[in-house]
Amino acid sequence: MEEVGKVVSRFNRFLVCRAGKKAKFLLGQTVYSEQKKPVGIVVDIFGPVERPYLKVLKRNGEHATTLYRKG
C-alpha cells in the first residue's frame, strides 16, 4: 500500500485529503484506510499543482486519518 496523503477535512459524505504530485493519477481510484479497508473514491482534484487536494466520496461509515492506494 502506498500512502496518498492525510485527511485535512470531513463534511457530509466527503473527505478532503492533502496529496503529493502523483495526485493526477488518482482520479476515479479507490482509496483505503490504515486497516486496508476501502474508504471511498477520488472524485475531484483541486488546488496547487505541487501539493493538490483530493475530494473523496466516502463509503458509509468508513473513517481514516491517512489514505492509501494499492500499488
C-alpha positions as CSV (number, residue, x, y, z in Angstrom):
1,M,0.0,0.0,0.0
2,E,1.3,3.4,-0.9
3,E,0.4,6.5,1.1
4,V,-1.7,9.1,-0.7
5,G,-2.0,11.7,2.0
6,K,-3.5,13.0,5.2
7,V,-7.2,13.8,5.7
8,V,-7.5,17.5,6.4
9,S,-11.3,18.0,6.4
10,R,-14.5,16.0,6.6
11,F,-18.0,17.1,5.6
12,N,-21.2,15.1,4.8
13,R,-20.0,12.1,2.7
14,F,-16.8,13.7,1.6
15,L,-13.2,13.8,2.8
16,V,-10.5,16.3,1.7
17,C,-7.0,14.9,1.6
18,R,-3.7,16.7,1.1
19,A,-1.8,14.8,-1.6
20,G,1.5,14.8,-3.4
21,K,2.5,15.4,-7.1
22,K,1.2,12.0,-8.2
23,A,-2.4,13.0,-7.4
24,K,-3.4,13.4,-11.1
25,F,-3.2,9.7,-11.5
26,L,-5.7,9.1,-8.6
27,L,-8.9,10.5,-10.2
28,G,-11.5,7.7,-10.1
29,Q,-9.3,5.4,-7.9
30,T,-10.4,3.7,-4.7
31,V,-8.5,4.8,-1.6
32,Y,-8.0,2.7,1.6
33,S,-7.6,3.2,5.3
34,E,-4.7,2.2,7.5
35,Q,-6.6,-1.2,8.0
36,K,-6.7,-1.7,4.3
37,K,-10.4,-1.2,4.1
38,P,-11.9,0.8,1.2
39,V,-12.7,4.3,2.3
40,G,-14.1,5.8,-0.9
41,I,-13.4,7.0,-4.5
42,V,-11.4,10.1,-5.5
43,V,-14.0,12.3,-7.4
44,D,-12.0,15.6,-7.7
45,I,-8.5,17.1,-7.6
46,F,-8.0,20.8,-6.9
47,G,-5.6,23.3,-5.5
48,P,-1.9,23.9,-6.3
49,V,-0.1,21.5,-8.7
50,E,2.8,20.8,-6.3
51,R,0.5,19.7,-3.3
52,P,-3.1,19.3,-4.5
53,Y,-6.1,18.3,-2.5
54,L,-8.3,15.2,-3.3
55,K,-12.0,15.2,-2.7
56,V,-13.1,11.7,-1.8
57,L,-16.7,10.4,-1.8
58,K,-16.6,8.1,1.1
59,R,-18.5,4.9,1.8
60,N,-21.0,4.9,4.6
61,G,-19.4,4.6,8.0
62,E,-15.8,4.5,6.9
63,H,-13.2,6.8,8.6
64,A,-9.5,7.3,8.1
65,T,-6.8,9.8,9.0
66,T,-4.4,8.7,6.3
67,L,-5.4,7.4,2.9
68,Y,-3.6,4.8,0.9
69,R,-3.8,3.3,-2.6
70,K,-2.9,-0.2,-3.8
71,G,0.3,-0.3,-5.7
